[in-house]
Amino acid sequence: MGDSYDVVVVGARCAGAPLAAHLARAGRSVAVVDRAEFPSDAPCAHILGAEGASCLGRLGVLDRVLATGAPWLEREDLRIESVRAVATVPLRPAGAGPGLCVRRRVLDKILVEEARRAGAAVFTSTRVVGLLADRAGRVGGVAAVSGGRERELGASLVVGADGTGSTVARLVGARRYGFAPNQRFWHWRYFEGAAWSSPATLVYHRWGRRLVIAAPGDAGLCMVAIAPPLDRLAELRADPEALWAGEVAGCEPVRDLLATARPVGRPRTIATFPSFFREAAGRGWALVGDAGHCPEPAGGQGISLALRHAERLAHLIAAGPTTDAATRAWRRWRDADTAEVHAFSAALGAAGPFPEIAPAALGQEIGRRPAPSSARDEVEPSRAGPAEAGPR
C-alpha cells in the first residue's frame, strides 16, 4: 500500500514546483516527483518577462532569485528587420519588475526548495513508470521507481508538468494538436566579464534569417544565444566557432558586449523543439507547462507561461467544487490564454524575414512607452539599415 495525496505533480521545474507550492499553501496534500536531482540544467533559455517576475513575487521567491545576482532587465535593445529601438521597459501597475535572466539550474532549485518549504512532499531521482486507475478507468495516482524500488502514490488528481516528452501525457494518450516543427536551432553560451553597463539591457535582434539574443544574468554571467535556420546546422557541426563568430559579428551590441568577455563552461545546442498543444485535462489528470503547451522559444514566453499557468491551475483546483470541475475550467482557460502568444512566437521563430507589419508595430509600441529615465535611453525608433538576408 502506498501513500495517498490530493494531488501528485509529475515534474518539479518551473511549472510543477510552483504548482505544488501553491496547492500546499491552499491546504492540499501534494507530492511532486521528478527524475532529476537539483540543481540540474534544462535545455532552454532563461529569460522571463514581467509576468513571470510577478509570479515569482506572489510565490514568495523573488528575493531569493534576485540574491543570485540577476539584475532587472530595465532596458530593451530591439531590432525587427530594418527598425531598431532602445527603450526603457515600462513597469506594469503593481508589477514586481521588468524581467530577469536566470539559469535554469539556479531558478529550478529555488522553486523546488519553495515547494518543500510550503509543505509538499518532494521526491527527486524518482521516475514515474505507470499510472494507477480505478475500475472505471479514472486516473488515481502514479507508480514510481527510486533506487530500484517501486512505490505507489495515490491521488485524486495527477498533473503532468514533465516537459515536452511528458510521461503523463503519453500514458493518458493526450491528443497533440497545433503541431509545428521548429525552423531554427538554438546555440547559447555563457560569458563572464561582459562589457554591459547599468541599466541592464535585453538585446533582441531579428533580421533577415538571423536571430541573436543576449542578457546579463545571475552570478555575473551573460547569456548569449543565436538561432540560425535549421539548414545551417551542418555548419555548426563542422565549425561551431566560425558560425558563432559570423552571427555575433552581425549584431553590433552583442559584438561590443563580448569584446572583453571570457567564455564559461561549454556551449549548449538544441536542434529539435516543435511547438504544440496537448489536451489540457481528462479524467483524473491535467497537463501544465511544456507538457501541455510548448510555445516556439523565439517568443521568450516559456518560463513566464509555466509560472502563470501553474498559479492559475492551483487556483482552480483550490477553488473548484470538485476536481473534475477544476480541470474542465482549466481546459477551457489554457487554450484561450495561450492562442495569441503561441501564434506570435511561431512567427518570430520562422526561418525567413518577419512580416512587413512588424517594424511598424514595433515603432508604435515604442512610441507609446513613457519618457526615458536617462539620456542614454533612445525611445525613438532609428533605422538600422536595409534588412539583411544573412550569409546563406
LUMMIMAR-647250 format. One record per residue (C-alpha): x, y, z. Coordinates in Angstrom, 3 decimals, decimal comma. Layout:
BEGIN
<rec c1="X" c2="Y" c3="Z"/>
...
***
This chain:
BEGIN
<rec c1="0,000" c2="0,000" c3="0,000"/>
<rec c1="1,446" c2="3,387" c3="-0,986"/>
<rec c1="0,902" c2="6,917" c3="0,233"/>
<rec c1="-2,127" c2="8,950" c3="-0,805"/>
<rec c1="-2,372" c2="12,668" c3="-1,672"/>
<rec c1="-4,891" c2="15,091" c3="-3,034"/>
<rec c1="-2,593" c2="15,855" c3="-5,977"/>
<rec c1="0,526" c2="14,235" c3="-7,396"/>
<rec c1="2,585" c2="16,506" c3="-9,650"/>
<rec c1="4,999" c2="14,830" c3="-12,039"/>
<rec c1="7,845" c2="17,219" c3="-12,847"/>
<rec c1="9,388" c2="19,708" c3="-10,415"/>
<rec c1="10,700" c2="22,512" c3="-12,584"/>
<rec c1="9,188" c2="25,912" c3="-13,373"/>
<rec c1="5,610" c2="24,619" c3="-13,732"/>
<rec c1="5,468" c2="21,662" c3="-11,350"/>
<rec c1="7,254" c2="23,043" c3="-8,296"/>
<rec c1="5,257" c2="26,320" c3="-8,168"/>
<rec c1="2,014" c2="24,382" c3="-8,655"/>
<rec c1="2,907" c2="22,131" c3="-5,733"/>
<rec c1="3,817" c2="25,119" c3="-3,538"/>
<rec c1="0,582" c2="26,981" c3="-4,284"/>
<rec c1="-1,531" c2="23,887" c3="-3,648"/>
<rec c1="0,239" c2="23,051" c3="-0,397"/>
<rec c1="-0,351" c2="26,580" c3="0,850"/>
<rec c1="-4,026" c2="26,195" c3="-0,048"/>
<rec c1="-4,248" c2="23,220" c3="2,287"/>
<rec c1="-3,972" c2="20,409" c3="-0,260"/>
<rec c1="-1,748" c2="17,395" c3="0,376"/>
<rec c1="0,703" c2="17,308" c3="-2,522"/>
<rec c1="3,535" c2="15,127" c3="-3,740"/>
<rec c1="5,862" c2="16,290" c3="-6,506"/>
<rec c1="8,011" c2="13,734" c3="-8,324"/>
<rec c1="10,980" c2="14,342" c3="-10,622"/>
<rec c1="13,555" c2="12,011" c3="-12,108"/>
<rec c1="16,280" c2="14,680" c3="-11,742"/>
<rec c1="18,251" c2="15,902" c3="-8,764"/>
<rec c1="18,590" c2="19,633" c3="-8,209"/>
<rec c1="20,415" c2="21,745" c3="-9,171"/>
<rec c1="20,424" c2="20,459" c3="-12,746"/>
<rec c1="20,228" c2="22,036" c3="-16,184"/>
<rec c1="17,265" c2="22,133" c3="-18,521"/>
<rec c1="17,634" c2="22,544" c3="-22,305"/>
<rec c1="16,154" c2="26,010" c3="-22,678"/>
<rec c1="16,912" c2="29,691" c3="-22,423"/>
<rec c1="16,424" c2="31,594" c3="-19,194"/>
<rec c1="14,697" c2="34,908" c3="-19,835"/>
<rec c1="11,400" c2="35,629" c3="-18,126"/>
<rec c1="9,331" c2="38,748" c3="-18,519"/>
<rec c1="7,349" c2="40,999" c3="-16,214"/>
<rec c1="4,521" c2="38,479" c3="-15,859"/>
<rec c1="6,937" c2="35,763" c3="-14,778"/>
<rec c1="8,660" c2="38,105" c3="-12,326"/>
<rec c1="5,311" c2="38,972" c3="-10,755"/>
<rec c1="4,510" c2="35,260" c3="-10,433"/>
<rec c1="7,813" c2="34,753" c3="-8,604"/>
<rec c1="6,874" c2="37,599" c3="-6,293"/>
<rec c1="3,487" c2="36,097" c3="-5,461"/>
<rec c1="5,135" c2="32,726" c3="-4,940"/>
<rec c1="7,466" c2="34,339" c3="-2,387"/>
<rec c1="10,799" c2="33,535" c3="-4,053"/>
<rec c1="11,649" c2="36,779" c3="-5,841"/>
<rec c1="14,096" c2="37,930" c3="-3,173"/>
<rec c1="15,990" c2="34,652" c3="-3,451"/>
<rec c1="16,096" c2="34,931" c3="-7,244"/>
<rec c1="17,435" c2="38,496" c3="-7,037"/>
<rec c1="20,007" c2="37,338" c3="-4,476"/>
<rec c1="21,606" c2="35,228" c3="-7,232"/>
<rec c1="22,887" c2="38,489" c3="-8,741"/>
<rec c1="20,490" c2="38,541" c3="-11,672"/>
<rec c1="19,787" c2="42,234" c3="-12,455"/>
<rec c1="16,448" c2="43,621" c3="-13,522"/>
<rec c1="16,391" c2="43,927" c3="-17,319"/>
<rec c1="15,301" c2="47,552" c3="-17,281"/>
<rec c1="16,069" c2="48,343" c3="-20,897"/>
<rec c1="15,489" c2="46,644" c3="-24,261"/>
<rec c1="17,558" c2="46,909" c3="-27,414"/>
<rec c1="15,094" c2="45,622" c3="-30,008"/>
<rec c1="15,589" c2="45,159" c3="-33,713"/>
<rec c1="12,945" c2="43,742" c3="-36,034"/>
<rec c1="14,179" c2="43,788" c3="-39,624"/>
<rec c1="15,057" c2="47,418" c3="-40,513"/>
<rec c1="13,712" c2="49,040" c3="-37,344"/>
<rec c1="15,788" c2="49,268" c3="-34,194"/>
<rec c1="14,838" c2="50,893" c3="-30,898"/>
<rec c1="16,477" c2="51,138" c3="-27,485"/>
<rec c1="13,964" c2="51,915" c3="-24,759"/>
<rec c1="13,253" c2="51,710" c3="-21,066"/>
<rec c1="10,966" c2="48,812" c3="-20,239"/>
<rec c1="7,682" c2="50,195" c3="-18,858"/>
<rec c1="6,675" c2="48,851" c3="-15,464"/>
<rec c1="3,221" c2="47,372" c3="-15,049"/>
<rec c1="0,967" c2="48,696" c3="-12,297"/>
<rec c1="1,673" c2="46,599" c3="-9,198"/>
<rec c1="4,203" c2="44,572" c3="-11,192"/>
<rec c1="7,290" c2="43,163" c3="-9,488"/>
<rec c1="9,740" c2="44,367" c3="-12,146"/>
<rec c1="10,514" c2="44,334" c3="-15,855"/>
<rec c1="12,162" c2="40,926" c3="-16,345"/>
<rec c1="15,128" c2="38,707" c3="-15,456"/>
<rec c1="17,609" c2="36,249" c3="-16,934"/>
<rec c1="18,353" c2="33,297" c3="-14,649"/>
<rec c1="19,926" c2="29,954" c3="-15,462"/>
<rec c1="17,508" c2="27,082" c3="-15,009"/>
<rec c1="19,828" c2="25,161" c3="-12,706"/>
<rec c1="19,568" c2="28,157" c3="-10,353"/>
<rec c1="15,875" c2="29,013" c3="-10,765"/>
<rec c1="14,572" c2="25,446" c3="-10,620"/>
<rec c1="16,467" c2="24,694" c3="-7,410"/>
<rec c1="14,870" c2="27,716" c3="-5,733"/>
<rec c1="11,416" c2="26,595" c3="-6,909"/>
<rec c1="11,905" c2="23,029" c3="-5,660"/>
<rec c1="13,066" c2="24,324" c3="-2,289"/>
<rec c1="9,950" c2="26,508" c3="-2,075"/>
<rec c1="7,664" c2="23,565" c3="-2,826"/>
<rec c1="9,286" c2="21,641" c3="0,016"/>
<rec c1="9,104" c2="24,663" c3="2,327"/>
<rec c1="5,386" c2="25,072" c3="1,572"/>
<rec c1="4,733" c2="21,536" c3="2,743"/>
<rec c1="4,765" c2="19,447" c3="-0,437"/>
<rec c1="6,418" c2="16,031" c3="-0,324"/>
<rec c1="9,258" c2="16,207" c3="-2,867"/>
<rec c1="10,631" c2="13,014" c3="-4,418"/>
<rec c1="13,695" c2="13,571" c3="-6,622"/>
<rec c1="15,648" c2="10,898" c3="-8,519"/>
<rec c1="12,244" c2="9,269" c3="-8,894"/>
<rec c1="10,872" c2="8,111" c3="-12,228"/>
<rec c1="7,175" c2="7,596" c3="-12,993"/>
<rec c1="6,647" c2="4,237" c3="-14,734"/>
<rec c1="2,873" c2="3,958" c3="-14,758"/>
<rec c1="-0,453" c2="5,380" c3="-13,705"/>
<rec c1="-2,883" c2="3,964" c3="-11,184"/>
<rec c1="-6,549" c2="3,760" c3="-12,177"/>
<rec c1="-9,836" c2="2,802" c3="-10,586"/>
<rec c1="-12,278" c2="0,261" c3="-12,041"/>
<rec c1="-13,908" c2="2,932" c3="-14,184"/>
<rec c1="-10,550" c2="3,817" c3="-15,739"/>
<rec c1="-10,128" c2="7,137" c3="-13,964"/>
<rec c1="-6,511" c2="8,067" c3="-13,161"/>
<rec c1="-5,872" c2="7,690" c3="-9,438"/>
<rec c1="-2,147" c2="8,147" c3="-8,865"/>
<rec c1="1,263" c2="7,061" c3="-10,144"/>
<rec c1="3,643" c2="4,143" c3="-9,864"/>
<rec c1="7,197" c2="5,410" c3="-9,463"/>
<rec c1="10,671" c2="3,931" c3="-9,089"/>
<rec c1="13,518" c2="5,296" c3="-6,979"/>
<rec c1="16,723" c2="3,486" c3="-6,103"/>
<rec c1="15,414" c2="0,339" c3="-7,751"/>
<rec c1="12,312" c2="0,257" c3="-5,541"/>
<rec c1="8,786" c2="0,864" c3="-6,792"/>
<rec c1="6,201" c2="2,783" c3="-4,815"/>
<rec c1="2,631" c2="3,870" c3="-5,428"/>
<rec c1="1,423" c2="7,404" c3="-4,804"/>
<rec c1="-2,360" c2="7,607" c3="-4,889"/>
<rec c1="-4,114" c2="10,881" c3="-5,746"/>
<rec c1="-7,444" c2="12,384" c3="-6,759"/>
<rec c1="-5,570" c2="14,254" c3="-9,493"/>
<rec c1="-2,293" c2="13,631" c3="-11,332"/>
<rec c1="-0,745" c2="16,662" c3="-13,031"/>
<rec c1="1,895" c2="16,194" c3="-15,700"/>
<rec c1="4,412" c2="19,034" c3="-15,535"/>
<rec c1="7,152" c2="16,872" c3="-17,024"/>
<rec c1="8,086" c2="18,752" c3="-20,174"/>
<rec c1="7,678" c2="18,216" c3="-23,882"/>
<rec c1="8,290" c2="14,468" c3="-23,657"/>
<rec c1="5,743" c2="14,130" c3="-20,852"/>
<rec c1="5,361" c2="10,631" c3="-19,441"/>
<rec c1="1,937" c2="11,529" c3="-18,071"/>
<rec c1="0,768" c2="12,779" c3="-21,492"/>
<rec c1="1,967" c2="9,562" c3="-23,119"/>
<rec c1="0,341" c2="7,302" c3="-20,544"/>
<rec c1="-3,061" c2="9,004" c3="-20,753"/>
<rec c1="-2,878" c2="9,298" c3="-24,540"/>
<rec c1="-3,303" c2="13,093" c3="-24,562"/>
<rec c1="-4,016" c2="14,280" c3="-28,093"/>
<rec c1="-1,489" c2="16,683" c3="-29,574"/>
<rec c1="-2,638" c2="19,466" c3="-31,913"/>
<rec c1="-1,369" c2="22,717" c3="-33,393"/>
<rec c1="1,938" c2="20,946" c3="-34,021"/>
<rec c1="4,660" c2="22,854" c3="-35,899"/>
<rec c1="8,278" c2="21,726" c3="-36,324"/>
<rec c1="10,964" c2="24,252" c3="-35,431"/>
<rec c1="12,610" c2="26,131" c3="-38,295"/>
<rec c1="15,649" c2="27,253" c3="-36,326"/>
<rec c1="18,077" c2="25,696" c3="-33,872"/>
<rec c1="19,401" c2="27,359" c3="-30,741"/>
<rec c1="23,017" c2="27,598" c3="-29,663"/>
<rec c1="23,856" c2="29,536" c3="-26,496"/>
<rec c1="26,887" c2="30,303" c3="-24,372"/>
<rec c1="27,750" c2="31,987" c3="-21,075"/>
<rec c1="30,380" c2="34,670" c3="-20,569"/>
<rec c1="31,968" c2="36,437" c3="-17,633"/>
<rec c1="33,418" c2="39,917" c3="-17,784"/>
<rec c1="30,960" c2="41,084" c3="-20,449"/>
<rec c1="31,026" c2="44,842" c3="-21,017"/>
<rec c1="27,439" c2="45,650" c3="-20,016"/>
<rec c1="26,561" c2="48,737" c3="-18,020"/>
<rec c1="23,598" c2="49,803" c3="-15,938"/>
<rec c1="20,720" c2="49,690" c3="-16,617"/>
<rec c1="20,885" c2="46,037" c3="-17,628"/>
<rec c1="19,692" c2="45,540" c3="-21,195"/>
<rec c1="17,990" c2="42,687" c3="-23,016"/>
<rec c1="19,205" c2="42,562" c3="-26,626"/>
<rec c1="16,780" c2="41,000" c3="-29,122"/>
<rec c1="17,740" c2="41,385" c3="-32,779"/>
<rec c1="15,861" c2="39,539" c3="-35,515"/>
<rec c1="16,633" c2="40,487" c3="-39,091"/>
<rec c1="16,714" c2="38,538" c3="-42,318"/>
<rec c1="17,461" c2="34,969" c3="-41,308"/>
<rec c1="19,303" c2="35,939" c3="-38,150"/>
<rec c1="18,209" c2="35,980" c3="-34,525"/>
<rec c1="20,578" c2="36,971" c3="-31,715"/>
<rec c1="19,648" c2="37,436" c3="-28,045"/>
<rec c1="21,759" c2="38,496" c3="-25,069"/>
<rec c1="21,128" c2="39,398" c3="-21,446"/>
<rec c1="23,118" c2="39,692" c3="-18,209"/>
<rec c1="22,054" c2="37,058" c3="-15,725"/>
<rec c1="22,841" c2="35,505" c3="-12,379"/>
<rec c1="26,330" c2="35,090" c3="-10,878"/>
<rec c1="27,774" c2="37,846" c3="-13,052"/>
<rec c1="27,307" c2="35,791" c3="-16,204"/>
<rec c1="25,946" c2="36,991" c3="-19,527"/>
<rec c1="23,901" c2="34,635" c3="-21,704"/>
<rec c1="24,180" c2="34,993" c3="-25,480"/>
<rec c1="22,103" c2="32,886" c3="-27,879"/>
<rec c1="21,979" c2="32,585" c3="-31,646"/>
<rec c1="19,170" c2="30,895" c3="-33,582"/>
<rec c1="20,158" c2="30,249" c3="-37,205"/>
<rec c1="17,836" c2="28,424" c3="-39,613"/>
<rec c1="17,996" c2="24,631" c3="-39,492"/>
<rec c1="19,681" c2="24,474" c3="-42,887"/>
<rec c1="22,809" c2="25,846" c3="-41,199"/>
<rec c1="23,029" c2="23,104" c3="-38,568"/>
<rec c1="25,702" c2="21,302" c3="-40,600"/>
<rec c1="27,853" c2="24,436" c3="-40,388"/>
<rec c1="27,620" c2="24,393" c3="-36,611"/>
<rec c1="28,723" c2="20,786" c3="-36,503"/>
<rec c1="31,574" c2="21,364" c3="-38,936"/>
<rec c1="32,944" c2="24,591" c3="-37,433"/>
<rec c1="30,985" c2="25,962" c3="-34,459"/>
<rec c1="33,397" c2="28,829" c3="-33,846"/>
<rec c1="33,105" c2="30,133" c3="-37,383"/>
<rec c1="29,312" c2="30,073" c3="-37,308"/>
<rec c1="29,235" c2="31,702" c3="-33,877"/>
<rec c1="31,655" c2="34,461" c3="-34,874"/>
<rec c1="29,710" c2="35,250" c3="-38,036"/>
<rec c1="26,357" c2="35,522" c3="-36,266"/>
<rec c1="27,682" c2="37,640" c3="-33,390"/>
<rec c1="29,645" c2="39,921" c3="-35,715"/>
<rec c1="26,394" c2="40,914" c3="-37,411"/>
<rec c1="24,854" c2="42,117" c3="-34,126"/>
<rec c1="26,654" c2="45,261" c3="-33,016"/>
<rec c1="25,530" c2="45,466" c3="-29,367"/>
<rec c1="26,402" c2="41,815" c3="-28,716"/>
<rec c1="29,706" c2="42,125" c3="-30,537"/>
<rec c1="30,603" c2="45,060" c3="-28,300"/>
<rec c1="29,284" c2="43,293" c3="-25,203"/>
<rec c1="31,635" c2="40,350" c3="-25,740"/>
<rec c1="34,727" c2="42,377" c3="-26,659"/>
<rec c1="36,336" c2="41,781" c3="-23,247"/>
<rec c1="34,327" c2="38,725" c3="-22,162"/>
<rec c1="35,570" c2="35,218" c3="-21,440"/>
<rec c1="33,506" c2="32,092" c3="-22,169"/>
<rec c1="32,428" c2="29,998" c3="-19,174"/>
<rec c1="31,511" c2="26,319" c3="-19,403"/>
<rec c1="30,533" c2="24,519" c3="-22,560"/>
<rec c1="28,200" c2="25,805" c3="-25,274"/>
<rec c1="24,685" c2="24,348" c3="-25,409"/>
<rec c1="22,707" c2="23,436" c3="-28,510"/>
<rec c1="19,149" c2="22,262" c3="-29,037"/>
<rec c1="18,074" c2="21,310" c3="-32,529"/>
<rec c1="14,621" c2="19,743" c3="-32,093"/>
<rec c1="11,840" c2="21,539" c3="-30,217"/>
<rec c1="8,486" c2="21,536" c3="-32,020"/>
<rec c1="5,730" c2="23,806" c3="-30,757"/>
<rec c1="2,335" c2="22,277" c3="-29,995"/>
<rec c1="-0,665" c2="21,987" c3="-27,723"/>
<rec c1="-1,815" c2="18,845" c3="-25,927"/>
<rec c1="-5,218" c2="18,243" c3="-24,427"/>
<rec c1="-5,109" c2="20,076" c3="-21,121"/>
<rec c1="-7,052" c2="17,633" c3="-18,941"/>
<rec c1="-9,062" c2="14,431" c3="-18,686"/>
<rec c1="-10,465" c2="12,054" c3="-16,082"/>
<rec c1="-8,210" c2="12,436" c3="-13,076"/>
<rec c1="-5,351" c2="14,169" c3="-14,900"/>
<rec c1="-4,176" c2="17,527" c3="-16,208"/>
<rec c1="-1,116" c2="18,890" c3="-18,020"/>
<rec c1="0,682" c2="22,159" c3="-17,315"/>
<rec c1="3,815" c2="23,872" c3="-18,640"/>
<rec c1="5,560" c2="22,408" c3="-21,677"/>
<rec c1="3,793" c2="19,095" c3="-21,099"/>
<rec c1="0,555" c2="20,687" c3="-22,260"/>
<rec c1="1,651" c2="23,672" c3="-24,297"/>
<rec c1="5,086" c2="24,168" c3="-25,791"/>
<rec c1="5,467" c2="27,587" c3="-27,470"/>
<rec c1="8,166" c2="28,432" c3="-30,002"/>
<rec c1="11,067" c2="29,698" c3="-27,819"/>
<rec c1="11,753" c2="32,708" c3="-30,066"/>
<rec c1="8,867" c2="34,412" c3="-28,271"/>
<rec c1="10,673" c2="34,137" c3="-24,922"/>
<rec c1="7,436" c2="33,255" c3="-23,090"/>
<rec c1="8,037" c2="29,676" c3="-21,930"/>
<rec c1="9,076" c2="30,306" c3="-18,319"/>
<rec c1="6,554" c2="33,093" c3="-17,739"/>
<rec c1="3,730" c2="30,963" c3="-19,136"/>
<rec c1="4,744" c2="27,998" c3="-16,977"/>
<rec c1="4,693" c2="30,138" c3="-13,828"/>
<rec c1="1,431" c2="31,863" c3="-14,791"/>
<rec c1="-0,311" c2="28,625" c3="-15,700"/>
<rec c1="0,841" c2="26,843" c3="-12,542"/>
<rec c1="-0,611" c2="29,676" c3="-10,483"/>
<rec c1="-3,899" c2="29,595" c3="-12,379"/>
<rec c1="-4,294" c2="25,823" c3="-12,226"/>
<rec c1="-3,599" c2="25,845" c3="-8,476"/>
<rec c1="-6,293" c2="28,482" c3="-8,006"/>
<rec c1="-8,834" c2="26,469" c3="-9,994"/>
<rec c1="-8,075" c2="23,277" c3="-8,073"/>
<rec c1="-8,233" c2="25,021" c3="-4,701"/>
<rec c1="-11,449" c2="26,933" c3="-5,518"/>
<rec c1="-13,283" c2="24,321" c3="-7,566"/>
<rec c1="-16,135" c2="22,360" c3="-6,013"/>
<rec c1="-14,678" c2="19,160" c3="-7,469"/>
<rec c1="-11,504" c2="18,070" c3="-9,219"/>
<rec c1="-13,444" c2="17,460" c3="-12,431"/>
<rec c1="-14,928" c2="20,969" c3="-12,336"/>
<rec c1="-11,451" c2="22,420" c3="-11,859"/>
<rec c1="-9,918" c2="20,508" c3="-14,753"/>
<rec c1="-12,822" c2="21,377" c3="-17,073"/>
<rec c1="-12,274" c2="25,052" c3="-16,273"/>
<rec c1="-8,527" c2="24,614" c3="-16,789"/>
<rec c1="-9,048" c2="23,019" c3="-20,192"/>
<rec c1="-11,103" c2="25,987" c3="-21,396"/>
<rec c1="-8,892" c2="28,679" c3="-19,901"/>
<rec c1="-5,497" c2="27,305" c3="-21,023"/>
<rec c1="-6,191" c2="27,356" c3="-24,763"/>
<rec c1="-7,852" c2="30,775" c3="-24,681"/>
<rec c1="-4,932" c2="32,204" c3="-22,711"/>
<rec c1="-2,181" c2="30,892" c3="-24,975"/>
<rec c1="-3,587" c2="31,164" c3="-28,511"/>
<rec c1="-2,307" c2="34,655" c3="-29,296"/>
<rec c1="1,156" c2="34,290" c3="-27,792"/>
<rec c1="1,504" c2="30,894" c3="-29,481"/>
<rec c1="0,869" c2="32,392" c3="-32,910"/>
<rec c1="3,147" c2="35,393" c3="-32,384"/>
<rec c1="6,004" c2="33,240" c3="-31,044"/>
<rec c1="5,684" c2="30,970" c3="-34,092"/>
<rec c1="6,035" c2="33,979" c3="-36,391"/>
<rec c1="9,180" c2="35,084" c3="-34,551"/>
<rec c1="10,663" c2="31,607" c3="-34,863"/>
<rec c1="10,093" c2="31,266" c3="-38,599"/>
<rec c1="13,307" c2="30,998" c3="-40,600"/>
<rec c1="12,614" c2="33,837" c3="-43,030"/>
<rec c1="12,186" c2="37,599" c3="-42,652"/>
<rec c1="9,426" c2="38,839" c3="-40,381"/>
<rec c1="6,209" c2="40,159" c3="-41,974"/>
<rec c1="6,292" c2="43,804" c3="-43,086"/>
<rec c1="3,768" c2="44,834" c3="-40,425"/>
<rec c1="6,228" c2="44,060" c3="-37,612"/>
<rec c1="8,544" c2="47,098" c3="-37,943"/>
<rec c1="5,559" c2="49,456" c3="-37,954"/>
<rec c1="4,083" c2="47,715" c3="-34,917"/>
<rec c1="7,410" c2="47,984" c3="-33,103"/>
<rec c1="7,568" c2="51,702" c3="-33,797"/>
<rec c1="4,041" c2="52,216" c3="-32,481"/>
<rec c1="4,779" c2="50,220" c3="-29,340"/>
<rec c1="7,933" c2="52,201" c3="-28,550"/>
<rec c1="6,071" c2="55,437" c3="-29,198"/>
<rec c1="3,519" c2="54,542" c3="-26,522"/>
<rec c1="6,163" c2="53,998" c3="-23,865"/>
<rec c1="6,842" c2="56,528" c3="-21,094"/>
<rec c1="9,611" c2="59,091" c3="-21,311"/>
<rec c1="13,071" c2="57,595" c3="-20,697"/>
<rec c1="14,650" c2="57,924" c3="-17,287"/>
<rec c1="18,051" c2="58,930" c3="-18,612"/>
<rec c1="19,620" c2="60,483" c3="-21,673"/>
<rec c1="21,025" c2="57,102" c3="-22,642"/>
<rec c1="17,563" c2="55,719" c3="-23,425"/>
<rec c1="16,554" c2="56,243" c3="-27,046"/>
<rec c1="12,841" c2="55,700" c3="-27,378"/>
<rec c1="12,526" c2="56,982" c3="-30,932"/>
<rec c1="12,960" c2="54,128" c3="-33,424"/>
<rec c1="16,080" c2="54,519" c3="-35,535"/>
<rec c1="16,767" c2="52,900" c3="-38,874"/>
<rec c1="19,266" c2="50,057" c3="-38,765"/>
<rec c1="19,850" c2="49,978" c3="-42,496"/>
<rec c1="18,347" c2="47,655" c3="-45,100"/>
<rec c1="17,172" c2="44,271" c3="-43,902"/>
<rec c1="19,865" c2="41,678" c3="-44,494"/>
<rec c1="19,253" c2="38,233" c3="-45,878"/>
<rec c1="22,150" c2="36,797" c3="-43,889"/>
<rec c1="25,133" c2="34,905" c3="-45,246"/>
<rec c1="23,041" c2="31,987" c3="-46,511"/>
***
